[in-house]
Amino acid sequence: MSQIVRSGRPWALGGLWCLWALAVLAVDRWLTFSANEYFHYPQYAVLAWLVARSLDPRRQRWIAGRALFWTTLLGAADELIQYLWITAGYSHYFDVNDILVNFLAAAAGVLLHYGPAKRTEVDTERSSPATAEVATAVVLTLGIGADLAAGRLQLEPPTDVPPGGLAADPGGRWILYLQRAPGQYGSWQRGPHRGLHYVARPSDGALALAAASVLIVLIGRRVTSPQPAGDPDAASTMSRSSALKSTK
């Protein structure tokens, strides 16, 4: 709350936190299996804050999307490792719900990092393109698409498969199934937290993350848009920039 009051845009920052809280409430109501998933919020919020701080320590470049990308990707890799190995004995599917929780937690970390920054402190000229992120996303998309087309990666097995989701077809080829029994994705399952929770499909998660990415781009344009003429903050920022250029 003190961060919102001290920020240069209290209404905008407060609105973002309210939107985040509504998303958390929705996920808690319909997607949360157990209360243990609450631990994801501090873990990935701190991770995203560290990533954002390392990429933009002075809060001048608005790299929120880049910080969220790497944090969410690390979270997805962690969920895959859990499904394949760490919790293979009781993980029934690659958990897309947890990836969405990780993303929301990361969004909190990014808000914590950029909350104190004033709009006039963001310099669009210094905002580097997300080349590595785009390249990584393209490579992953092509790789996953190729595995799906070749049948090496499948969403639903014909029958129950062993822990870890790896099973050999009649020809001896190993296939990774993202759920150990058919019909779990896109269904309502019983859990200890709310009684019933929805098991999101990978396509559901991809659509949700894509919509969130568009929202982040729109917010970024708003944050980095020029200040109106006559704005004292804009004038002071321009004078500081001119002074810095004159010293070069």
C-alpha positions as a LaTeX table, in Angstrom:
\begin{tabular}{lrrr}
\hline
Residue & $x$ (\AA) & $y$ (\AA) & $z$ (\AA) \\
\hline
Met1 & 0.00 & 0.00 & 0.00 \\
Ser2 & 2.80 & 2.43 & 0.84 \\
Gln3 & 4.35 & 1.70 & $-2.55$ \\
Ile4 & 1.10 & 2.70 & $-4.26$ \\
Val5 & 0.84 & 5.92 & $-2.27$ \\
Arg6 & 4.46 & 6.89 & $-2.96$ \\
Ser7 & 4.38 & 6.02 & $-6.65$ \\
Gly8 & 4.01 & 8.61 & $-9.38$ \\
Arg9 & 0.84 & 6.87 & $-10.65$ \\
Pro10 & $-1.10$ & 5.68 & $-7.59$ \\
Trp11 & $-4.36$ & 5.08 & $-9.45$ \\
Ala12 & $-2.70$ & 3.16 & $-12.29$ \\
Leu13 & $-0.55$ & 1.08 & $-9.95$ \\
Gly14 & $-3.47$ & 0.46 & $-7.62$ \\
Gly15 & $-5.58$ & $-0.66$ & $-10.58$ \\
Leu16 & $-2.91$ & $-3.13$ & $-11.66$ \\
Trp17 & $-2.72$ & $-4.59$ & $-8.17$ \\
Cys18 & $-6.54$ & $-4.90$ & $-8.07$ \\
Leu19 & $-6.50$ & $-6.66$ & $-11.45$ \\
Trp20 & $-3.79$ & $-8.99$ & $-10.15$ \\
Ala21 & $-5.78$ & $-9.73$ & $-6.98$ \\
Leu22 & $-8.90$ & $-10.56$ & $-9.03$ \\
Ala23 & $-6.87$ & $-12.97$ & $-11.17$ \\
Val24 & $-5.47$ & $-14.62$ & $-8.02$ \\
Leu25 & $-8.97$ & $-15.00$ & $-6.57$ \\
Ala26 & $-10.22$ & $-16.57$ & $-9.80$ \\
Val27 & $-7.29$ & $-19.01$ & $-9.93$ \\
Asp28 & $-7.75$ & $-19.85$ & $-6.25$ \\
Arg29 & $-11.45$ & $-20.51$ & $-6.77$ \\
Trp30 & $-11.32$ & $-22.65$ & $-9.92$ \\
Leu31 & $-7.77$ & $-23.85$ & $-10.58$ \\
Thr32 & $-6.14$ & $-24.53$ & $-7.20$ \\
Phe33 & $-5.77$ & $-28.17$ & $-6.18$ \\
Ser34 & $-4.38$ & $-27.67$ & $-2.66$ \\
Ala35 & $-3.24$ & $-24.91$ & $-0.33$ \\
Asn36 & 0.39 & $-26.00$ & $-0.92$ \\
Glu37 & 0.24 & $-24.08$ & $-4.17$ \\
Tyr38 & 0.21 & $-20.83$ & $-2.19$ \\
Phe39 & 3.97 & $-21.32$ & $-1.74$ \\
His40 & 4.40 & $-20.62$ & $-5.45$ \\
Tyr41 & 3.52 & $-16.95$ & $-4.94$ \\
Pro42 & 6.47 & $-15.86$ & $-2.77$ \\
Gln43 & 8.87 & $-18.15$ & $-4.61$ \\
Tyr44 & 8.19 & $-16.89$ & $-8.11$ \\
Ala45 & 7.52 & $-13.31$ & $-7.05$ \\
Val46 & 11.03 & $-13.15$ & $-5.59$ \\
Leu47 & 12.47 & $-14.87$ & $-8.67$ \\
Ala48 & 10.78 & $-12.41$ & $-11.04$ \\
Trp49 & 11.88 & $-9.48$ & $-8.90$ \\
Leu50 & 15.47 & $-10.72$ & $-9.06$ \\
Val51 & 15.29 & $-11.21$ & $-12.84$ \\
Ala52 & 13.78 & $-7.76$ & $-13.39$ \\
Arg53 & 16.30 & $-6.17$ & $-11.07$ \\
Ser54 & 19.20 & $-7.85$ & $-12.86$ \\
Leu55 & 17.96 & $-6.78$ & $-16.31$ \\
Asp56 & 16.89 & $-3.26$ & $-15.35$ \\
Pro57 & 18.28 & $-2.26$ & $-11.92$ \\
Arg58 & 17.37 & 1.43 & $-12.32$ \\
Arg59 & 13.83 & 0.77 & $-13.62$ \\
Gln60 & 14.46 & 2.71 & $-16.83$ \\
Arg61 & 13.69 & 0.26 & $-19.64$ \\
Trp62 & 10.33 & $-1.46$ & $-18.87$ \\
Ile63 & 11.47 & $-5.04$ & $-19.41$ \\
Ala64 & 8.46 & $-6.48$ & $-17.58$ \\
Gly65 & 7.63 & $-8.81$ & $-20.45$ \\
Arg66 & 11.16 & $-10.14$ & $-20.61$ \\
Ala67 & 11.27 & $-10.78$ & $-16.84$ \\
Leu68 & 7.92 & $-12.55$ & $-16.97$ \\
Phe69 & 9.01 & $-14.63$ & $-19.96$ \\
Trp70 & 12.13 & $-16.05$ & $-18.29$ \\
Thr71 & 10.45 & $-16.56$ & $-14.93$ \\
Thr72 & 7.47 & $-18.34$ & $-16.47$ \\
Leu73 & 9.76 & $-20.45$ & $-18.65$ \\
Leu74 & 11.75 & $-21.52$ & $-15.59$ \\
Gly75 & 8.46 & $-22.35$ & $-13.86$ \\
Ala76 & 7.31 & $-24.47$ & $-16.82$ \\
Ala77 & 10.65 & $-26.31$ & $-16.84$ \\
Asp78 & 10.28 & $-26.97$ & $-13.12$ \\
Glu79 & 6.77 & $-28.36$ & $-13.63$ \\
Leu80 & 8.05 & $-30.66$ & $-16.38$ \\
Ile81 & 10.87 & $-31.93$ & $-14.17$ \\
Gln82 & 8.40 & $-32.60$ & $-11.38$ \\
Tyr83 & 6.08 & $-34.53$ & $-13.73$ \\
Leu84 & 8.93 & $-36.56$ & $-15.23$ \\
Trp85 & 10.97 & $-37.24$ & $-12.12$ \\
Ile86 & 10.57 & $-35.48$ & $-8.75$ \\
Thr87 & 6.85 & $-36.14$ & $-8.19$ \\
Ala88 & 6.37 & $-38.80$ & $-10.88$ \\
Gly89 & 4.81 & $-41.18$ & $-8.39$ \\
Tyr90 & 1.75 & $-39.01$ & $-7.82$ \\
Ser91 & 1.73 & $-36.43$ & $-10.64$ \\
His92 & $-1.09$ & $-37.42$ & $-12.98$ \\
Tyr93 & $-0.44$ & $-34.75$ & $-15.61$ \\
Phe94 & 1.89 & $-31.94$ & $-16.59$ \\
Asp95 & 0.32 & $-29.22$ & $-14.46$ \\
Val96 & $-0.65$ & $-26.20$ & $-16.56$ \\
Asn97 & $-2.54$ & $-24.76$ & $-13.58$ \\
Asp98 & 0.73 & $-24.37$ & $-11.67$ \\
Ile99 & 2.32 & $-22.59$ & $-14.62$ \\
Leu100 & $-0.48$ & $-20.02$ & $-14.52$ \\
Val101 & 0.04 & $-19.61$ & $-10.77$ \\
Asn102 & 3.77 & $-19.13$ & $-11.38$ \\
Phe103 & 3.01 & $-16.46$ & $-13.96$ \\
Leu104 & 0.73 & $-14.58$ & $-11.56$ \\
Ala105 & 3.39 & $-14.76$ & $-8.87$ \\
Ala106 & 5.96 & $-13.45$ & $-11.33$ \\
Ala107 & 3.63 & $-10.58$ & $-12.22$ \\
Ala108 & 3.60 & $-9.60$ & $-8.54$ \\
Gly109 & 7.39 & $-9.57$ & $-8.51$ \\
Val110 & 7.50 & $-7.32$ & $-11.57$ \\
Leu111 & 4.95 & $-4.96$ & $-10.00$ \\
Leu112 & 7.06 & $-4.79$ & $-6.87$ \\
His113 & 10.10 & $-3.90$ & $-8.94$ \\
Tyr114 & 8.48 & $-1.26$ & $-11.16$ \\
Gly115 & 5.99 & 0.11 & $-8.64$ \\
Pro116 & 8.28 & 2.84 & $-7.24$ \\
Ala117 & 9.35 & 4.02 & $-10.72$ \\
Lys118 & 7.80 & 7.14 & $-12.13$ \\
Arg119 & 6.55 & 7.17 & $-15.67$ \\
Thr120 & 9.05 & 9.88 & $-16.60$ \\
Glu121 & 11.96 & 7.67 & $-15.51$ \\
Val122 & 11.31 & 5.14 & $-18.28$ \\
Asp123 & 13.44 & 5.80 & $-21.35$ \\
Thr124 & 12.05 & 4.19 & $-24.52$ \\
Glu125 & 15.34 & 4.79 & $-26.35$ \\
Arg126 & 17.09 & 2.47 & $-23.89$ \\
Ser127 & 14.47 & $-0.27$ & $-24.09$ \\
Ser128 & 16.33 & $-3.11$ & $-25.81$ \\
Pro129 & 14.36 & $-5.46$ & $-28.10$ \\
Ala130 & 13.42 & $-8.86$ & $-26.74$ \\
Thr131 & 15.53 & $-10.68$ & $-29.34$ \\
Ala132 & 16.58 & $-13.56$ & $-27.09$ \\
Glu133 & 13.04 & $-14.04$ & $-25.82$ \\
Val134 & 11.52 & $-14.07$ & $-29.32$ \\
Ala135 & 14.19 & $-16.47$ & $-30.59$ \\
Thr136 & 13.68 & $-18.79$ & $-27.61$ \\
Ala137 & 9.90 & $-18.74$ & $-28.05$ \\
Val138 & 10.22 & $-19.53$ & $-31.78$ \\
Val139 & 12.65 & $-22.41$ & $-31.17$ \\
Leu140 & 10.44 & $-23.89$ & $-28.44$ \\
Thr141 & 7.30 & $-23.54$ & $-30.55$ \\
Leu142 & 8.93 & $-25.21$ & $-33.55$ \\
Gly143 & 10.40 & $-27.97$ & $-31.39$ \\
Ile144 & 7.13 & $-28.73$ & $-29.62$ \\
Gly145 & 5.23 & $-28.57$ & $-32.92$ \\
Ala146 & 7.68 & $-30.99$ & $-34.54$ \\
Asp147 & 7.38 & $-33.45$ & $-31.64$ \\
Leu148 & 3.60 & $-33.26$ & $-31.77$ \\
Ala149 & 3.56 & $-33.78$ & $-35.54$ \\
Ala150 & 5.94 & $-36.74$ & $-35.23$ \\
Gly151 & 3.93 & $-38.26$ & $-32.39$ \\
Arg152 & 6.86 & $-38.19$ & $-29.94$ \\
Leu153 & 4.84 & $-35.86$ & $-27.71$ \\
Gln154 & 1.15 & $-36.49$ & $-27.12$ \\
Leu155 & $-1.39$ & $-34.87$ & $-24.84$ \\
Glu156 & $-3.51$ & $-37.93$ & $-24.11$ \\
Pro157 & $-2.52$ & $-41.60$ & $-23.87$ \\
Pro158 & $-4.76$ & $-44.36$ & $-25.28$ \\
Thr159 & $-4.56$ & $-46.11$ & $-21.89$ \\
Asp160 & $-2.97$ & $-45.48$ & $-18.51$ \\
Val161 & 0.81 & $-45.03$ & $-18.69$ \\
Pro162 & 3.55 & $-45.42$ & $-16.03$ \\
Pro163 & 4.71 & $-42.59$ & $-13.73$ \\
Gly164 & 6.56 & $-39.91$ & $-15.61$ \\
Gly165 & 4.35 & $-40.21$ & $-18.69$ \\
Leu166 & 6.93 & $-42.10$ & $-20.79$ \\
Ala167 & 5.70 & $-45.21$ & $-22.59$ \\
Ala168 & 6.78 & $-47.20$ & $-25.63$ \\
Asp169 & 4.44 & $-47.77$ & $-28.55$ \\
Pro170 & 4.13 & $-51.22$ & $-30.19$ \\
Gly171 & 7.08 & $-50.35$ & $-32.44$ \\
Gly172 & 9.32 & $-49.62$ & $-29.45$ \\
Arg173 & 9.36 & $-45.87$ & $-29.94$ \\
Trp174 & 9.27 & $-43.88$ & $-26.69$ \\
Ile175 & 6.47 & $-41.31$ & $-26.39$ \\
Leu176 & 6.01 & $-38.64$ & $-23.74$ \\
Tyr177 & 2.37 & $-38.29$ & $-22.71$ \\
Leu178 & 1.51 & $-35.12$ & $-20.78$ \\
Gln179 & $-1.13$ & $-36.96$ & $-18.76$ \\
Arg180 & $-0.95$ & $-40.46$ & $-17.39$ \\
Ala181 & $-4.60$ & $-41.34$ & $-17.99$ \\
Pro182 & $-6.97$ & $-40.20$ & $-20.71$ \\
Gly183 & $-9.56$ & $-37.49$ & $-20.11$ \\
Gln184 & $-7.94$ & $-35.47$ & $-17.32$ \\
Tyr185 & $-7.19$ & $-32.28$ & $-19.21$ \\
Gly186 & $-10.26$ & $-30.09$ & $-19.58$ \\
Ser187 & $-12.09$ & $-31.86$ & $-16.76$ \\
Trp188 & $-13.17$ & $-31.06$ & $-13.22$ \\
Gln189 & $-11.26$ & $-33.06$ & $-10.64$ \\
Arg190 & $-11.69$ & $-33.42$ & $-6.90$ \\
Gly191 & $-9.13$ & $-31.80$ & $-4.62$ \\
Pro192 & $-8.68$ & $-30.92$ & $-0.95$ \\
His193 & $-8.84$ & $-27.14$ & $-1.39$ \\
Arg194 & $-12.20$ & $-26.25$ & $-2.99$ \\
Gly195 & $-13.68$ & $-29.66$ & $-3.57$ \\
Leu196 & $-13.50$ & $-29.37$ & $-7.35$ \\
His197 & $-10.94$ & $-27.68$ & $-9.56$ \\
Tyr198 & $-10.55$ & $-27.40$ & $-13.31$ \\
Val199 & $-7.54$ & $-29.04$ & $-14.95$ \\
Ala200 & $-6.48$ & $-26.61$ & $-17.65$ \\
Arg201 & $-5.38$ & $-27.92$ & $-21.04$ \\
Pro202 & $-2.04$ & $-26.78$ & $-22.46$ \\
Ser203 & $-4.04$ & $-24.82$ & $-25.06$ \\
Asp204 & $-5.93$ & $-23.07$ & $-22.23$ \\
Gly205 & $-2.65$ & $-22.06$ & $-20.62$ \\
Ala206 & $-1.19$ & $-20.88$ & $-23.93$ \\
Leu207 & $-4.22$ & $-18.70$ & $-24.64$ \\
Ala208 & $-4.17$ & $-17.22$ & $-21.13$ \\
Leu209 & $-0.46$ & $-16.42$ & $-21.37$ \\
Ala210 & $-0.92$ & $-14.93$ & $-24.86$ \\
Ala211 & $-3.71$ & $-12.67$ & $-23.60$ \\
Ala212 & $-1.57$ & $-11.62$ & $-20.66$ \\
Ser213 & 1.33 & $-10.86$ & $-23.01$ \\
Val214 & $-0.88$ & $-8.55$ & $-25.09$ \\
Leu215 & $-1.98$ & $-6.80$ & $-21.90$ \\
Ile216 & 1.66 & $-6.34$ & $-20.86$ \\
Val217 & 2.49 & $-4.81$ & $-24.26$ \\
Leu218 & $-0.42$ & $-2.39$ & $-23.96$ \\
Ile219 & 0.61 & $-1.42$ & $-20.43$ \\
Gly220 & 4.19 & $-0.98$ & $-21.62$ \\
Arg221 & 3.11 & 1.39 & $-24.36$ \\
Arg222 & 1.14 & 3.39 & $-21.83$ \\
Val223 & 4.04 & 3.53 & $-19.39$ \\
Thr224 & 6.59 & 4.50 & $-22.02$ \\
Ser225 & 4.40 & 6.96 & $-23.97$ \\
Pro226 & 5.60 & 10.59 & $-24.08$ \\
Gln227 & 4.42 & 12.94 & $-21.36$ \\
Pro228 & 1.98 & 15.69 & $-22.34$ \\
Ala229 & 3.46 & 19.05 & $-23.26$ \\
Gly230 & 3.79 & 21.32 & $-20.28$ \\
Asp231 & 4.10 & 18.45 & $-17.83$ \\
Pro232 & 6.67 & 19.55 & $-15.25$ \\
Asp233 & 7.93 & 16.00 & $-14.81$ \\
Ala234 & 8.43 & 15.70 & $-18.55$ \\
Ala235 & 10.25 & 19.01 & $-18.65$ \\
Ser236 & 12.57 & 17.99 & $-15.84$ \\
Thr237 & 13.23 & 14.66 & $-17.54$ \\
Met238 & 14.03 & 16.40 & $-20.83$ \\
Ser239 & 16.37 & 18.79 & $-19.08$ \\
Arg240 & 18.17 & 15.88 & $-17.37$ \\
Ser241 & 18.50 & 14.06 & $-20.68$ \\
Ser242 & 19.86 & 17.17 & $-22.38$ \\
Ala243 & 22.36 & 17.67 & $-19.58$ \\
Leu244 & 23.55 & 14.10 & $-19.87$ \\
Lys245 & 23.94 & 14.35 & $-23.65$ \\
Ser246 & 25.89 & 17.60 & $-23.35$ \\
Thr247 & 28.42 & 15.93 & $-21.07$ \\
Lys248 & 29.16 & 13.17 & $-23.55$ \\
\hline
\end{tabular}
